[in-house]
Amino acid sequence: MKAAMIHQYGQKNVELVETAIPTIQKNDVLVKIEAASINPINLKTKSGAMKLLLKYQMPLTLGSDFSGIVTEVGQNVTDYKIGDRVYGRVQKERIGTFAEYIAVAKTDIALMPKNLSFEEAAAIPLVGLTSYQALYDIMGLTDKDKVLIQAGSGGVGTIAIQLAKVSGAYVATTTSEKNAAWVKELGADQVIDYHKENFDEVISDYDYVFDTMGGEILEKSFKIIKPNGKIVTLSGIPDKKFAQEYGLSFWKQMLLAAASWKFSHLAKKAQAGYHFLFMRPDGKQLAELTKLIEAGKIRPIIDRVIPLADIQEAFDYSESGRAKGKIIIKMAD
Ligand SMILES: NC(=O)c1ccc[n+]([C@@H]2O[C@H](COP(=O)([O-])OP(=O)(O)OC[C@H]3O[C@@H](n4cnc5c(N)ncnc54)[C@H](OP(=O)(O)O)[C@@H]3O)[C@@H](O)[C@H]2O)c1
């Protein structure tokens, strides 16, 4: 099969190579991948920026989520059969969806929404689960809450806005003026053009912030959070609690405790919570997303579809930071 690989961290371009179709274990299914999505973690994995949390052996096929057709089932698999249309986010140790086949655990997949094409379905798993885990599991968002979602026009933001609206919360988001109208259509109640306004001067007293940006933007979030509110970050620095739960070594726990000290301190001052989220695969939550999509409550937003043969173009576009929703890789030309 064809697969998009790297042979070392920091390699400039991904390479398309011929490799063996993976073999499945008892609890796995083999999926013929139809489409996959680009996520910034693919770029960070390629560059080696994730090495503290994820260290891989080379060569490495990149890619975290997919949609496709089941072609083989393991001996313990009864809930899926050959021919099922499924989608999923694979475990971090088993990445490799920029390829024609993937072996994936039955617990990490769900049946695809019936009203979506393969390209549309591939836009959901990683960003859908990330948003679900931030907004529902950690925040427990309700219709009484106000949430700020940073970068509402990005892969995560476009789903997060819609999921937040399912709970009835009031949603503010940041993006550029060019995206304001369509991001409002997704459900945002207030759109802040980050080129013209500082969000921390425009809004205040928020229950929650969903931070996709990290750095200075994350730092400013502590100015708008209510006491007892929560800031959930995807791109900030993991704190000691996360490091312990993730099972990192003692010295890495200490390293992250020191590196995240500023944010823990700001949280204490604001009497708010600071949570670093590293999303996890979850077939059951994905099945909940399938229901929401089939009910017409959320939909994928796709910027462009690029064939596997041109995958480097997709990496370069993602790196530009300007994607409007998701960049999809289509396996067959
Ligand atoms: N920890 C985890 O488990 C996890 C999971 C998912 C994602 N992430 C991380 O979350 C981040 C976002 O992911 P993504 O897939 O949404 O990225 P993305 O799709 O590449 O984001 C692109 C969008 O960001 C907007 N943007 C850029 N700078 C902005 C700013 N200063 N303020 C507001 N909007 C801005 C851009 O809009 P303009 O063109 O208007 O600038 C563009 O629409 C990435 O760093 C990713 O690695 C982490």
The ligand as an ORCA input file, in Angstrom:
! r2SCAN-3c Opt
* xyz 0 1
  N      -3.979     18.953     22.783
  C      -4.773     18.335     21.905
  O      -5.273     17.221     22.131
  C      -5.107     19.040     20.616
  C      -6.151     18.576     19.817
  C      -6.495     19.295     18.656
  C      -5.766     20.440     18.318
  N      -4.744     20.833     19.111
  C      -3.995     22.077     18.807
  O      -4.914     23.152     18.720
  C      -4.437     24.108     17.792
  C      -5.550     24.464     16.806
  O      -5.821     23.346     15.985
  P      -6.702     23.526     14.669
  O      -6.809     22.182     14.024
  O      -7.939     24.274     14.979
  O      -5.723     24.468     13.814
  P      -5.976     25.147     12.392
  O      -7.183     24.565     11.766
  O      -4.697     25.062     11.633
  O      -6.239     26.682     12.767
  C      -6.264     27.596     11.730
  C      -7.173     28.759     12.101
  O      -6.627     29.488     13.189
  C      -7.014     30.858     13.054
  N      -6.081     31.710     13.787
  C      -4.740     31.800     13.608
  N      -4.218     32.698     14.489
  C      -5.261     33.176     15.209
  C      -5.363     34.115     16.280
  N      -4.294     34.753     16.770
  N      -6.591     34.335     16.817
  C      -7.676     33.692     16.345
  N      -7.643     32.806     15.327
  C      -6.445     32.540     14.784
  C      -6.936     31.080     11.561
  O      -7.829     32.115     11.210
  P      -7.247     33.418     10.420
  O      -6.933     32.942      9.023
  O      -8.361     34.366     10.522
  O      -6.008     33.839     11.165
  C      -7.362     29.728     10.955
  O      -8.716     29.698     10.550
  C      -3.187     23.493     17.151
  O      -2.042     24.017     17.802
  C      -3.322     22.017     17.455
  O      -2.084     21.330     17.523
  C      -4.373     20.152     20.240
*
